Amino acid sequence: MWLLDVNLPKKIGGLLGEFGIEAHSAGERGWAGLNNGALVEAAQQSGFQCVLTRDRLFSESATRALKRFPEFCVVLVTIPQLRGPEFLEQFRSAWVNSPIQPVAGQLLRWPAD
């Protein structure tokens, strides 16, 4: 199960569902106000294996959080900010070329540069 940070379109959850991945948004879980470290903690304790975010500053707090939760993965989505349908299309295209493969204890940049 994957968590979408509040800075990603909720529709990414539906797209991931098409690929067989259960995903939920932080907002629908009531976690929109949690800071990055607290978000990782809440997600991990609720059975999520990774969080997808566009927040580049997340990497600083993710390093600390991943030391506490080494079975968790943070994925920094590097697709540029676009309108909803365009972002979804870019996400789908990047996924077809190289699906996200979470790695426990890692901060991943996706799609890779």
Gaussian input, Z-matrix of N, CA and C with variables (Angstrom, degrees):
# hf/3-21g

backbone

0 1
 N
 C     1     B1
 C     2     B2     1     A1
 N     3     B3     2     A2     1     D1
 C     4     B4     3     A3     2     D2
 C     5     B5     4     A4     3     D3
 N     6     B6     5     A5     4     D4
 C     7     B7     6     A6     5     D5
 C     8     B8     7     A7     6     D6
 N     9     B9     8     A8     7     D7
 C    10    B10     9     A9     8     D8
 C    11    B11    10    A10     9     D9
 N    12    B12    11    A11    10    D10
 C    13    B13    12    A12    11    D11
 C    14    B14    13    A13    12    D12
 N    15    B15    14    A14    13    D13
 C    16    B16    15    A15    14    D14
 C    17    B17    16    A16    15    D15
 N    18    B18    17    A17    16    D16
 C    19    B19    18    A18    17    D17
 C    20    B20    19    A19    18    D18
 N    21    B21    20    A20    19    D19
 C    22    B22    21    A21    20    D20
 C    23    B23    22    A22    21    D21
 N    24    B24    23    A23    22    D22
 C    25    B25    24    A24    23    D23
 C    26    B26    25    A25    24    D24
 N    27    B27    26    A26    25    D25
 C    28    B28    27    A27    26    D26
 C    29    B29    28    A28    27    D27
 N    30    B30    29    A29    28    D28
 C    31    B31    30    A30    29    D29
 C    32    B32    31    A31    30    D30
 N    33    B33    32    A32    31    D31
 C    34    B34    33    A33    32    D32
 C    35    B35    34    A34    33    D33
 N    36    B36    35    A35    34    D34
 C    37    B37    36    A36    35    D35
 C    38    B38    37    A37    36    D36
 N    39    B39    38    A38    37    D37
 C    40    B40    39    A39    38    D38
 C    41    B41    40    A40    39    D39
 N    42    B42    41    A41    40    D40
 C    43    B43    42    A42    41    D41
 C    44    B44    43    A43    42    D42
 N    45    B45    44    A44    43    D43
 C    46    B46    45    A45    44    D44
 C    47    B47    46    A46    45    D45
 N    48    B48    47    A47    46    D46
 C    49    B49    48    A48    47    D47
 C    50    B50    49    A49    48    D48
 N    51    B51    50    A50    49    D49
 C    52    B52    51    A51    50    D50
 C    53    B53    52    A52    51    D51
 N    54    B54    53    A53    52    D52
 C    55    B55    54    A54    53    D53
 C    56    B56    55    A55    54    D54
 N    57    B57    56    A56    55    D55
 C    58    B58    57    A57    56    D56
 C    59    B59    58    A58    57    D57
 N    60    B60    59    A59    58    D58
 C    61    B61    60    A60    59    D59
 C    62    B62    61    A61    60    D60
 N    63    B63    62    A62    61    D61
 C    64    B64    63    A63    62    D62
 C    65    B65    64    A64    63    D63
 N    66    B66    65    A65    64    D64
 C    67    B67    66    A66    65    D65
 C    68    B68    67    A67    66    D66
 N    69    B69    68    A68    67    D67
 C    70    B70    69    A69    68    D68
 C    71    B71    70    A70    69    D69
 N    72    B72    71    A71    70    D70
 C    73    B73    72    A72    71    D71
 C    74    B74    73    A73    72    D72
 N    75    B75    74    A74    73    D73
 C    76    B76    75    A75    74    D74
 C    77    B77    76    A76    75    D75
 N    78    B78    77    A77    76    D76
 C    79    B79    78    A78    77    D77
 C    80    B80    79    A79    78    D78
 N    81    B81    80    A80    79    D79
 C    82    B82    81    A81    80    D80
 C    83    B83    82    A82    81    D81
 N    84    B84    83    A83    82    D82
 C    85    B85    84    A84    83    D83
 C    86    B86    85    A85    84    D84
 N    87    B87    86    A86    85    D85
 C    88    B88    87    A87    86    D86
 C    89    B89    88    A88    87    D87
 N    90    B90    89    A89    88    D88
 C    91    B91    90    A90    89    D89
 C    92    B92    91    A91    90    D90
 N    93    B93    92    A92    91    D91
 C    94    B94    93    A93    92    D92
 C    95    B95    94    A94    93    D93
 N    96    B96    95    A95    94    D94
 C    97    B97    96    A96    95    D95
 C    98    B98    97    A97    96    D96
 N    99    B99    98    A98    97    D97
 C   100   B100    99    A99    98    D98
 C   101   B101   100   A100    99    D99
 N   102   B102   101   A101   100   D100
 C   103   B103   102   A102   101   D101
 C   104   B104   103   A103   102   D102
 N   105   B105   104   A104   103   D103
 C   106   B106   105   A105   104   D104
 C   107   B107   106   A106   105   D105
 N   108   B108   107   A107   106   D106
 C   109   B109   108   A108   107   D107
 C   110   B110   109   A109   108   D108
 N   111   B111   110   A110   109   D109
 C   112   B112   111   A111   110   D110
 C   113   B113   112   A112   111   D111
 N   114   B114   113   A113   112   D112
 C   115   B115   114   A114   113   D113
 C   116   B116   115   A115   114   D114
 N   117   B117   116   A116   115   D115
 C   118   B118   117   A117   116   D116
 C   119   B119   118   A118   117   D117
 N   120   B120   119   A119   118   D118
 C   121   B121   120   A120   119   D119
 C   122   B122   121   A121   120   D120
 N   123   B123   122   A122   121   D121
 C   124   B124   123   A123   122   D122
 C   125   B125   124   A124   123   D123
 N   126   B126   125   A125   124   D124
 C   127   B127   126   A126   125   D125
 C   128   B128   127   A127   126   D126
 N   129   B129   128   A128   127   D127
 C   130   B130   129   A129   128   D128
 C   131   B131   130   A130   129   D129
 N   132   B132   131   A131   130   D130
 C   133   B133   132   A132   131   D131
 C   134   B134   133   A133   132   D132
 N   135   B135   134   A134   133   D133
 C   136   B136   135   A135   134   D134
 C   137   B137   136   A136   135   D135
 N   138   B138   137   A137   136   D136
 C   139   B139   138   A138   137   D137
 C   140   B140   139   A139   138   D138
 N   141   B141   140   A140   139   D139
 C   142   B142   141   A141   140   D140
 C   143   B143   142   A142   141   D141
 N   144   B144   143   A143   142   D142
 C   145   B145   144   A144   143   D143
 C   146   B146   145   A145   144   D144
 N   147   B147   146   A146   145   D145
 C   148   B148   147   A147   146   D146
 C   149   B149   148   A148   147   D147
 N   150   B150   149   A149   148   D148
 C   151   B151   150   A150   149   D149
 C   152   B152   151   A151   150   D150
 N   153   B153   152   A152   151   D151
 C   154   B154   153   A153   152   D152
 C   155   B155   154   A154   153   D153
 N   156   B156   155   A155   154   D154
 C   157   B157   156   A156   155   D155
 C   158   B158   157   A157   156   D156
 N   159   B159   158   A158   157   D157
 C   160   B160   159   A159   158   D158
 C   161   B161   160   A160   159   D159
 N   162   B162   161   A161   160   D160
 C   163   B163   162   A162   161   D161
 C   164   B164   163   A163   162   D162
 N   165   B165   164   A164   163   D163
 C   166   B166   165   A165   164   D164
 C   167   B167   166   A166   165   D165
 N   168   B168   167   A167   166   D166
 C   169   B169   168   A168   167   D167
 C   170   B170   169   A169   168   D168
 N   171   B171   170   A170   169   D169
 C   172   B172   171   A171   170   D170
 C   173   B173   172   A172   171   D171
 N   174   B174   173   A173   172   D172
 C   175   B175   174   A174   173   D173
 C   176   B176   175   A175   174   D174
 N   177   B177   176   A176   175   D175
 C   178   B178   177   A177   176   D176
 C   179   B179   178   A178   177   D177
 N   180   B180   179   A179   178   D178
 C   181   B181   180   A180   179   D179
 C   182   B182   181   A181   180   D180
 N   183   B183   182   A182   181   D181
 C   184   B184   183   A183   182   D182
 C   185   B185   184   A184   183   D183
 N   186   B186   185   A185   184   D184
 C   187   B187   186   A186   185   D185
 C   188   B188   187   A187   186   D186
 N   189   B189   188   A188   187   D187
 C   190   B190   189   A189   188   D188
 C   191   B191   190   A190   189   D189
 N   192   B192   191   A191   190   D190
 C   193   B193   192   A192   191   D191
 C   194   B194   193   A193   192   D192
 N   195   B195   194   A194   193   D193
 C   196   B196   195   A195   194   D194
 C   197   B197   196   A196   195   D195
 N   198   B198   197   A197   196   D196
 C   199   B199   198   A198   197   D197
 C   200   B200   199   A199   198   D198
 N   201   B201   200   A200   199   D199
 C   202   B202   201   A201   200   D200
 C   203   B203   202   A202   201   D201
 N   204   B204   203   A203   202   D202
 C   205   B205   204   A204   203   D203
 C   206   B206   205   A205   204   D204
 N   207   B207   206   A206   205   D205
 C   208   B208   207   A207   206   D206
 C   209   B209   208   A208   207   D207
 N   210   B210   209   A209   208   D208
 C   211   B211   210   A210   209   D209
 C   212   B212   211   A211   210   D210
 N   213   B213   212   A212   211   D211
 C   214   B214   213   A213   212   D212
 C   215   B215   214   A214   213   D213
 N   216   B216   215   A215   214   D214
 C   217   B217   216   A216   215   D215
 C   218   B218   217   A217   216   D216
 N   219   B219   218   A218   217   D217
 C   220   B220   219   A219   218   D218
 C   221   B221   220   A220   219   D219
 N   222   B222   221   A221   220   D220
 C   223   B223   222   A222   221   D221
 C   224   B224   223   A223   222   D222
 N   225   B225   224   A224   223   D223
 C   226   B226   225   A225   224   D224
 C   227   B227   226   A226   225   D225
 N   228   B228   227   A227   226   D226
 C   229   B229   228   A228   227   D227
 C   230   B230   229   A229   228   D228
 N   231   B231   230   A230   229   D229
 C   232   B232   231   A231   230   D230
 C   233   B233   232   A232   231   D231
 N   234   B234   233   A233   232   D232
 C   235   B235   234   A234   233   D233
 C   236   B236   235   A235   234   D234
 N   237   B237   236   A236   235   D235
 C   238   B238   237   A237   236   D236
 C   239   B239   238   A238   237   D237
 N   240   B240   239   A239   238   D238
 C   241   B241   240   A240   239   D239
 C   242   B242   241   A241   240   D240
 N   243   B243   242   A242   241   D241
 C   244   B244   243   A243   242   D242
 C   245   B245   244   A244   243   D243
 N   246   B246   245   A245   244   D244
 C   247   B247   246   A246   245   D245
 C   248   B248   247   A247   246   D246
 N   249   B249   248   A248   247   D247
 C   250   B250   249   A249   248   D248
 C   251   B251   250   A250   249   D249
 N   252   B252   251   A251   250   D250
 C   253   B253   252   A252   251   D251
 C   254   B254   253   A253   252   D252
 N   255   B255   254   A254   253   D253
 C   256   B256   255   A255   254   D254
 C   257   B257   256   A256   255   D255
 N   258   B258   257   A257   256   D256
 C   259   B259   258   A258   257   D257
 C   260   B260   259   A259   258   D258
 N   261   B261   260   A260   259   D259
 C   262   B262   261   A261   260   D260
 C   263   B263   262   A262   261   D261
 N   264   B264   263   A263   262   D262
 C   265   B265   264   A264   263   D263
 C   266   B266   265   A265   264   D264
 N   267   B267   266   A266   265   D265
 C   268   B268   267   A267   266   D266
 C   269   B269   268   A268   267   D267
 N   270   B270   269   A269   268   D268
 C   271   B271   270   A270   269   D269
 C   272   B272   271   A271   270   D270
 N   273   B273   272   A272   271   D271
 C   274   B274   273   A273   272   D272
 C   275   B275   274   A274   273   D273
 N   276   B276   275   A275   274   D274
 C   277   B277   276   A276   275   D275
 C   278   B278   277   A277   276   D276
 N   279   B279   278   A278   277   D277
 C   280   B280   279   A279   278   D278
 C   281   B281   280   A280   279   D279
 N   282   B282   281   A281   280   D280
 C   283   B283   282   A282   281   D281
 C   284   B284   283   A283   282   D282
 N   285   B285   284   A284   283   D283
 C   286   B286   285   A285   284   D284
 C   287   B287   286   A286   285   D285
 N   288   B288   287   A287   286   D286
 C   289   B289   288   A288   287   D287
 C   290   B290   289   A289   288   D288
 N   291   B291   290   A290   289   D289
 C   292   B292   291   A291   290   D290
 C   293   B293   292   A292   291   D291
 N   294   B294   293   A293   292   D292
 C   295   B295   294   A294   293   D293
 C   296   B296   295   A295   294   D294
 N   297   B297   296   A296   295   D295
 C   298   B298   297   A297   296   D296
 C   299   B299   298   A298   297   D297
 N   300   B300   299   A299   298   D298
 C   301   B301   300   A300   299   D299
 C   302   B302   301   A301   300   D300
 N   303   B303   302   A302   301   D301
 C   304   B304   303   A303   302   D302
 C   305   B305   304   A304   303   D303
 N   306   B306   305   A305   304   D304
 C   307   B307   306   A306   305   D305
 C   308   B308   307   A307   306   D306
 N   309   B309   308   A308   307   D307
 C   310   B310   309   A309   308   D308
 C   311   B311   310   A310   309   D309
 N   312   B312   311   A311   310   D310
 C   313   B313   312   A312   311   D311
 C   314   B314   313   A313   312   D312
 N   315   B315   314   A314   313   D313
 C   316   B316   315   A315   314   D314
 C   317   B317   316   A316   315   D315
 N   318   B318   317   A317   316   D316
 C   319   B319   318   A318   317   D317
 C   320   B320   319   A319   318   D318
 N   321   B321   320   A320   319   D319
 C   322   B322   321   A321   320   D320
 C   323   B323   322   A322   321   D321
 N   324   B324   323   A323   322   D322
 C   325   B325   324   A324   323   D323
 C   326   B326   325   A325   324   D324
 N   327   B327   326   A326   325   D325
 C   328   B328   327   A327   326   D326
 C   329   B329   328   A328   327   D327
 N   330   B330   329   A329   328   D328
 C   331   B331   330   A330   329   D329
 C   332   B332   331   A331   330   D330
 N   333   B333   332   A332   331   D331
 C   334   B334   333   A333   332   D332
 C   335   B335   334   A334   333   D333
 N   336   B336   335   A335   334   D334
 C   337   B337   336   A336   335   D335
 C   338   B338   337   A337   336   D336

   B1=1.4423
   B2=1.5326
   B3=1.3495
   B4=1.4598
   B5=1.5200
   B6=1.3373
   B7=1.4541
   B8=1.5249
   B9=1.3331
   B10=1.4666
   B11=1.5218
   B12=1.3185
   B13=1.4594
   B14=1.5311
   B15=1.3270
   B16=1.4588
   B17=1.5290
   B18=1.3224
   B19=1.4657
   B20=1.5343
   B21=1.3228
   B22=1.4627
   B23=1.5262
   B24=1.3339
   B25=1.4686
   B26=1.5287
   B27=1.3325
   B28=1.4706
   B29=1.5270
   B30=1.3235
   B31=1.4648
   B32=1.5245
   B33=1.3211
   B34=1.4721
   B35=1.5317
   B36=1.3290
   B37=1.4622
   B38=1.5208
   B39=1.3251
   B40=1.4655
   B41=1.5157
   B42=1.3208
   B43=1.4632
   B44=1.5269
   B45=1.3297
   B46=1.4612
   B47=1.5335
   B48=1.3289
   B49=1.4627
   B50=1.5171
   B51=1.3316
   B52=1.4712
   B53=1.5198
   B54=1.3269
   B55=1.4663
   B56=1.5313
   B57=1.3423
   B58=1.4520
   B59=1.5160
   B60=1.3424
   B61=1.4672
   B62=1.5230
   B63=1.3167
   B64=1.4543
   B65=1.5220
   B66=1.3280
   B67=1.4614
   B68=1.5256
   B69=1.3181
   B70=1.4619
   B71=1.5226
   B72=1.3300
   B73=1.4601
   B74=1.5245
   B75=1.3210
   B76=1.4600
   B77=1.5280
   B78=1.3202
   B79=1.4588
   B80=1.5150
   B81=1.3357
   B82=1.4629
   B83=1.5284
   B84=1.3193
   B85=1.4670
   B86=1.5196
   B87=1.3529
   B88=1.4521
   B89=1.5211
   B90=1.3269
   B91=1.4614
   B92=1.5321
   B93=1.3149
   B94=1.4637
   B95=1.5231
   B96=1.3237
   B97=1.4584
   B98=1.5194
   B99=1.3334
   B100=1.4685
   B101=1.5178
   B102=1.3464
   B103=1.4646
   B104=1.5252
   B105=1.2926
   B106=1.4607
   B107=1.5212
   B108=1.3239
   B109=1.4570
   B110=1.5212
   B111=1.3370
   B112=1.4655
   B113=1.5224
   B114=1.3278
   B115=1.4611
   B116=1.5203
   B117=1.3088
   B118=1.4710
   B119=1.5218
   B120=1.3128
   B121=1.4658
   B122=1.5264
   B123=1.3350
   B124=1.4673
   B125=1.5254
   B126=1.3201
   B127=1.4688
   B128=1.5243
   B129=1.3108
   B130=1.4619
   B131=1.5220
   B132=1.3186
   B133=1.4581
   B134=1.5279
   B135=1.3305
   B136=1.4662
   B137=1.5187
   B138=1.3209
   B139=1.4630
   B140=1.5185
   B141=1.3336
   B142=1.4587
   B143=1.5269
   B144=1.3432
   B145=1.4563
   B146=1.5158
   B147=1.3469
   B148=1.4618
   B149=1.5215
   B150=1.3253
   B151=1.4528
   B152=1.5296
   B153=1.3272
   B154=1.4583
   B155=1.5224
   B156=1.3324
   B157=1.4531
   B158=1.5230
   B159=1.3204
   B160=1.4611
   B161=1.5258
   B162=1.3224
   B163=1.4648
   B164=1.5281
   B165=1.3198
   B166=1.4716
   B167=1.5335
   B168=1.3136
   B169=1.4651
   B170=1.5274
   B171=1.3252
   B172=1.4607
   B173=1.5300
   B174=1.3244
   B175=1.4634
   B176=1.5268
   B177=1.3399
   B178=1.4608
   B179=1.5238
   B180=1.3345
   B181=1.4615
   B182=1.5215
   B183=1.3334
   B184=1.4681
   B185=1.5158
   B186=1.3072
   B187=1.4612
   B188=1.5283
   B189=1.3202
   B190=1.4723
   B191=1.5282
   B192=1.3185
   B193=1.4658
   B194=1.5234
   B195=1.3219
   B196=1.4596
   B197=1.5253
   B198=1.3236
   B199=1.4688
   B200=1.5268
   B201=1.3295
   B202=1.4697
   B203=1.5209
   B204=1.3409
   B205=1.4688
   B206=1.5339
   B207=1.3331
   B208=1.4710
   B209=1.5244
   B210=1.3280
   B211=1.4613
   B212=1.5342
   B213=1.3320
   B214=1.4588
   B215=1.5256
   B216=1.3288
   B217=1.4709
   B218=1.5296
   B219=1.3227
   B220=1.4584
   B221=1.5260
   B222=1.3395
   B223=1.4633
   B224=1.5239
   B225=1.3345
   B226=1.4582
   B227=1.5274
   B228=1.3226
   B229=1.4674
   B230=1.5249
   B231=1.3268
   B232=1.4677
   B233=1.5283
   B234=1.3177
   B235=1.4670
   B236=1.5301
   B237=1.3393
   B238=1.4697
   B239=1.5288
   B240=1.3306
   B241=1.4617
   B242=1.5248
   B243=1.3148
   B244=1.4589
   B245=1.5194
   B246=1.3134
   B247=1.4595
   B248=1.5183
   B249=1.3258
   B250=1.4583
   B251=1.5172
   B252=1.3496
   B253=1.4658
   B254=1.5316
   B255=1.3286
   B256=1.4589
   B257=1.5296
   B258=1.3405
   B259=1.4571
   B260=1.5292
   B261=1.3228
   B262=1.4661
   B263=1.5230
   B264=1.3180
   B265=1.4614
   B266=1.5272
   B267=1.3253
   B268=1.4659
   B269=1.5325
   B270=1.3309
   B271=1.4596
   B272=1.5281
   B273=1.3350
   B274=1.4678
   B275=1.5302
   B276=1.3090
   B277=1.4613
   B278=1.5280
   B279=1.3283
   B280=1.4699
   B281=1.5252
   B282=1.3376
   B283=1.4677
   B284=1.5299
   B285=1.3231
   B286=1.4706
   B287=1.5265
   B288=1.3249
   B289=1.4648
   B290=1.5227
   B291=1.3355
   B292=1.4651
   B293=1.5293
   B294=1.3384
   B295=1.4676
   B296=1.5272
   B297=1.3095
   B298=1.4647
   B299=1.5213
   B300=1.3188
   B301=1.4651
   B302=1.5233
   B303=1.3374
   B304=1.4676
   B305=1.5301
   B306=1.3264
   B307=1.4570
   B308=1.5260
   B309=1.3155
   B310=1.4647
   B311=1.5291
   B312=1.3230
   B313=1.4579
   B314=1.5128
   B315=1.3348
   B316=1.4681
   B317=1.5303
   B318=1.3152
   B319=1.4517
   B320=1.5227
   B321=1.3283
   B322=1.4623
   B323=1.5202
   B324=1.3248
   B325=1.4700
   B326=1.5238
   B327=1.3466
   B328=1.4648
   B329=1.5111
   B330=1.3095
   B331=1.4767
   B332=1.5267
   B333=1.3143
   B334=1.4610
   B335=1.5241
   B336=1.3116
   B337=1.4774
   B338=1.5179
   A1=107.71
   A2=115.55
   A3=121.79
   A4=109.99
   A5=115.58
   A6=122.11
   A7=109.27
   A8=115.75
   A9=121.58
   A10=108.32
   A11=116.85
   A12=121.60
   A13=108.07
   A14=116.68
   A15=121.41
   A16=113.16
   A17=118.10
   A18=120.28
   A19=113.02
   A20=117.25
   A21=121.50
   A22=109.30
   A23=117.59
   A24=119.42
   A25=110.89
   A26=116.51
   A27=121.38
   A28=111.63
   A29=116.37
   A30=119.69
   A31=112.83
   A32=117.38
   A33=120.07
   A34=108.97
   A35=116.98
   A36=120.84
   A37=111.96
   A38=116.72
   A39=120.89
   A40=111.84
   A41=116.09
   A42=120.53
   A43=110.45
   A44=116.95
   A45=119.77
   A46=110.64
   A47=116.40
   A48=120.59
   A49=111.87
   A50=116.80
   A51=120.84
   A52=111.22
   A53=116.65
   A54=121.99
   A55=111.73
   A56=116.33
   A57=120.60
   A58=115.37
   A59=116.59
   A60=120.75
   A61=109.25
   A62=115.48
   A63=120.26
   A64=108.59
   A65=116.41
   A66=121.02
   A67=109.66
   A68=115.43
   A69=122.69
   A70=108.29
   A71=115.73
   A72=118.78
   A73=109.99
   A74=115.51
   A75=121.17
   A76=110.10
   A77=116.24
   A78=120.41
   A79=113.04
   A80=116.84
   A81=118.95
   A82=112.05
   A83=117.34
   A84=121.88
   A85=111.82
   A86=116.69
   A87=120.67
   A88=113.32
   A89=116.40
   A90=121.53
   A91=112.76
   A92=118.22
   A93=121.12
   A94=112.54
   A95=117.79
   A96=120.90
   A97=114.80
   A98=117.18
   A99=119.14
   A100=111.33
   A101=115.83
   A102=117.93
   A103=108.84
   A104=117.06
   A105=121.44
   A106=113.96
   A107=118.06
   A108=120.16
   A109=112.01
   A110=116.75
   A111=120.72
   A112=111.12
   A113=116.87
   A114=120.41
   A115=110.62
   A116=117.33
   A117=120.87
   A118=109.48
   A119=117.07
   A120=120.63
   A121=111.20
   A122=117.17
   A123=120.79
   A124=110.94
   A125=116.33
   A126=120.59
   A127=111.35
   A128=116.25
   A129=120.32
   A130=110.44
   A131=117.56
   A132=121.39
   A133=112.29
   A134=116.86
   A135=121.10
   A136=112.76
   A137=117.01
   A138=120.09
   A139=116.41
   A140=117.35
   A141=119.79
   A142=109.00
   A143=116.24
   A144=118.95
   A145=112.44
   A146=117.21
   A147=119.16
   A148=110.43
   A149=114.61
   A150=122.05
   A151=107.24
   A152=115.69
   A153=122.01
   A154=107.24
   A155=117.23
   A156=122.16
   A157=110.08
   A158=115.48
   A159=121.31
   A160=109.84
   A161=117.56
   A162=124.14
   A163=110.62
   A164=116.24
   A165=120.71
   A166=112.10
   A167=117.67
   A168=120.13
   A169=111.83
   A170=116.03
   A171=120.59
   A172=109.97
   A173=117.40
   A174=120.46
   A175=111.96
   A176=117.65
   A177=120.25
   A178=111.33
   A179=116.27
   A180=119.05
   A181=111.22
   A182=117.59
   A183=120.57
   A184=110.96
   A185=117.14
   A186=120.39
   A187=109.99
   A188=116.51
   A189=120.15
   A190=110.66
   A191=117.06
   A192=120.72
   A193=111.45
   A194=117.51
   A195=120.34
   A196=111.78
   A197=117.58
   A198=119.93
   A199=109.76
   A200=116.09
   A201=120.66
   A202=112.16
   A203=116.93
   A204=122.12
   A205=109.31
   A206=116.66
   A207=120.47
   A208=114.91
   A209=118.45
   A210=120.50
   A211=111.89
   A212=116.49
   A213=122.71
   A214=110.61
   A215=117.24
   A216=122.86
   A217=109.16
   A218=116.38
   A219=122.53
   A220=107.29
   A221=115.68
   A222=121.26
   A223=108.39
   A224=116.29
   A225=122.12
   A226=107.62
   A227=116.09
   A228=121.94
   A229=107.49
   A230=116.80
   A231=121.49
   A232=113.37
   A233=117.64
   A234=120.45
   A235=107.62
   A236=117.94
   A237=120.12
   A238=112.07
   A239=115.49
   A240=121.18
   A241=109.37
   A242=116.27
   A243=123.23
   A244=108.51
   A245=117.54
   A246=121.34
   A247=108.82
   A248=116.93
   A249=123.73
   A250=116.50
   A251=119.21
   A252=119.87
   A253=113.27
   A254=116.73
   A255=120.03
   A256=110.94
   A257=116.39
   A258=120.28
   A259=109.83
   A260=116.67
   A261=120.11
   A262=111.63
   A263=116.48
   A264=119.88
   A265=111.10
   A266=117.17
   A267=120.45
   A268=110.68
   A269=116.19
   A270=120.71
   A271=109.45
   A272=116.61
   A273=121.14
   A274=110.72
   A275=116.94
   A276=121.54
   A277=110.78
   A278=116.47
   A279=120.31
   A280=110.31
   A281=116.84
   A282=121.30
   A283=110.73
   A284=116.92
   A285=120.47
   A286=110.10
   A287=116.74
   A288=120.83
   A289=112.63
   A290=116.69
   A291=120.18
   A292=109.48
   A293=117.98
   A294=120.21
   A295=111.83
   A296=115.63
   A297=120.53
   A298=108.51
   A299=115.37
   A300=122.68
   A301=107.96
   A302=117.46
   A303=119.08
   A304=111.82
   A305=115.19
   A306=122.20
   A307=106.73
   A308=115.74
   A309=120.55
   A310=110.96
   A311=114.91
   A312=121.14
   A313=115.32
   A314=117.39
   A315=120.40
   A316=112.29
   A317=114.48
   A318=123.07
   A319=105.15
   A320=116.49
   A321=121.23
   A322=110.03
   A323=115.68
   A324=122.17
   A325=106.27
   A326=115.98
   A327=120.63
   A328=109.71
   A329=118.84
   A330=123.82
   A331=110.09
   A332=114.27
   A333=120.09
   A334=109.45
   A335=114.88
   A336=120.20
   A337=111.29
   D1=133.20
   D2=-177.22
   D3=-114.72
   D4=150.07
   D5=178.64
   D6=-112.21
   D7=136.26
   D8=175.96
   D9=-101.19
   D10=123.96
   D11=176.26
   D12=-63.51
   D13=161.16
   D14=-176.86
   D15=-64.10
   D16=-15.80
   D17=-178.14
   D18=-89.17
   D19=7.55
   D20=175.47
   D21=-111.08
   D22=144.90
   D23=177.61
   D24=-60.17
   D25=136.77
   D26=179.41
   D27=-59.26
   D28=-28.27
   D29=-177.71
   D30=-66.11
   D31=-14.53
   D32=174.51
   D33=-60.79
   D34=-32.87
   D35=177.87
   D36=-59.02
   D37=-43.85
   D38=177.35
   D39=-65.27
   D40=-40.55
   D41=178.48
   D42=-63.19
   D43=-44.77
   D44=177.66
   D45=-62.52
   D46=-35.03
   D47=176.09
   D48=-58.69
   D49=-36.47
   D50=176.30
   D51=-61.76
   D52=-27.00
   D53=179.95
   D54=-94.70
   D55=8.45
   D56=176.83
   D57=83.99
   D58=18.28
   D59=-178.29
   D60=-113.37
   D61=124.54
   D62=175.74
   D63=-77.84
   D64=125.42
   D65=-178.62
   D66=-137.74
   D67=144.83
   D68=178.94
   D69=-133.46
   D70=152.76
   D71=178.05
   D72=-91.80
   D73=150.07
   D74=177.65
   D75=-59.73
   D76=-36.58
   D77=-179.87
   D78=-62.35
   D79=-44.74
   D80=-178.84
   D81=-70.39
   D82=-17.68
   D83=176.42
   D84=-88.32
   D85=-6.17
   D86=-177.64
   D87=82.16
   D88=20.30
   D89=-175.58
   D90=-107.41
   D91=15.23
   D92=-176.15
   D93=-59.17
   D94=-30.00
   D95=-176.75
   D96=-90.79
   D97=-0.89
   D98=-178.42
   D99=-76.34
   D100=139.33
   D101=174.54
   D102=-74.42
   D103=172.13
   D104=-170.61
   D105=-57.92
   D106=-48.07
   D107=179.95
   D108=-63.69
   D109=-43.05
   D110=178.44
   D111=-66.37
   D112=-33.46
   D113=178.01
   D114=-65.83
   D115=-44.29
   D116=177.35
   D117=-60.53
   D118=-44.48
   D119=-179.39
   D120=-61.64
   D121=-48.72
   D122=-179.92
   D123=-61.84
   D124=-42.87
   D125=-179.33
   D126=-63.74
   D127=-47.34
   D128=-178.48
   D129=-62.67
   D130=-42.45
   D131=-179.20
   D132=-68.91
   D133=-19.23
   D134=179.24
   D135=-97.98
   D136=8.01
   D137=174.21
   D138=94.56
   D139=7.31
   D140=176.68
   D141=-77.90
   D142=147.68
   D143=178.21
   D144=-101.42
   D145=-18.51
   D146=178.06
   D147=-158.47
   D148=162.87
   D149=173.75
   D150=-123.71
   D151=136.90
   D152=174.51
   D153=-103.30
   D154=132.99
   D155=-177.50
   D156=-144.17
   D157=159.34
   D158=171.54
   D159=-107.56
   D160=-1.64
   D161=-175.50
   D162=-77.08
   D163=104.54
   D164=-178.65
   D165=-65.30
   D166=-26.49
   D167=177.73
   D168=-74.20
   D169=-14.84
   D170=177.95
   D171=-58.09
   D172=-31.18
   D173=-176.02
   D174=-58.90
   D175=-34.65
   D176=179.67
   D177=-65.47
   D178=-49.86
   D179=-179.72
   D180=-76.87
   D181=-25.44
   D182=179.13
   D183=-63.71
   D184=-37.81
   D185=179.98
   D186=-59.08
   D187=-44.49
   D188=178.06
   D189=-67.73
   D190=-43.99
   D191=-178.16
   D192=-64.95
   D193=-38.37
   D194=-179.15
   D195=-69.08
   D196=-25.46
   D197=174.24
   D198=-67.15
   D199=-34.98
   D200=178.54
   D201=-79.78
   D202=-29.40
   D203=-176.78
   D204=-129.37
   D205=72.36
   D206=-173.39
   D207=-66.55
   D208=-9.98
   D209=178.29
   D210=-89.82
   D211=-0.56
   D212=-176.21
   D213=-100.21
   D214=158.28
   D215=178.56
   D216=-131.65
   D217=140.50
   D218=173.41
   D219=-113.41
   D220=127.99
   D221=-179.43
   D222=-113.77
   D223=116.43
   D224=176.36
   D225=-88.70
   D226=110.51
   D227=-179.73
   D228=-82.26
   D229=118.77
   D230=-173.47
   D231=-100.53
   D232=11.04
   D233=176.25
   D234=-65.50
   D235=131.06
   D236=-179.14
   D237=-59.49
   D238=154.36
   D239=177.99
   D240=-62.94
   D241=124.31
   D242=178.92
   D243=-138.45
   D244=166.27
   D245=173.99
   D246=-62.91
   D247=154.73
   D248=-175.36
   D249=-39.19
   D250=-62.38
   D251=-176.72
   D252=-62.90
   D253=-36.67
   D254=179.13
   D255=-68.60
   D256=-40.31
   D257=178.05
   D258=-62.95
   D259=-44.75
   D260=178.55
   D261=-59.65
   D262=-41.24
   D263=179.66
   D264=-66.14
   D265=-41.92
   D266=177.11
   D267=-63.75
   D268=-40.33
   D269=179.25
   D270=-62.98
   D271=-47.65
   D272=179.89
   D273=-59.62
   D274=-45.09
   D275=-179.33
   D276=-62.28
   D277=-44.86
   D278=179.14
   D279=-63.93
   D280=-38.84
   D281=179.51
   D282=-63.16
   D283=-44.23
   D284=-179.82
   D285=-60.59
   D286=-38.90
   D287=179.44
   D288=-73.52
   D289=-36.28
   D290=-175.86
   D291=-162.07
   D292=91.64
   D293=-179.41
   D294=-60.68
   D295=151.99
   D296=176.46
   D297=-67.40
   D298=130.72
   D299=176.27
   D300=-121.97
   D301=92.77
   D302=-178.38
   D303=-58.64
   D304=141.36
   D305=177.71
   D306=-124.08
   D307=119.46
   D308=-177.77
   D309=-54.13
   D310=134.83
   D311=176.64
   D312=77.90
   D313=8.99
   D314=-175.12
   D315=-116.95
   D316=152.55
   D317=166.62
   D318=-103.32
   D319=116.96
   D320=-178.10
   D321=-109.13
   D322=144.51
   D323=170.82
   D324=-101.13
   D325=126.99
   D326=-179.03
   D327=-139.98
   D328=139.34
   D329=-10.51
   D330=-66.59
   D331=151.61
   D332=-177.85
   D333=-62.35
   D334=143.76
   D335=-179.99
   D336=-69.73

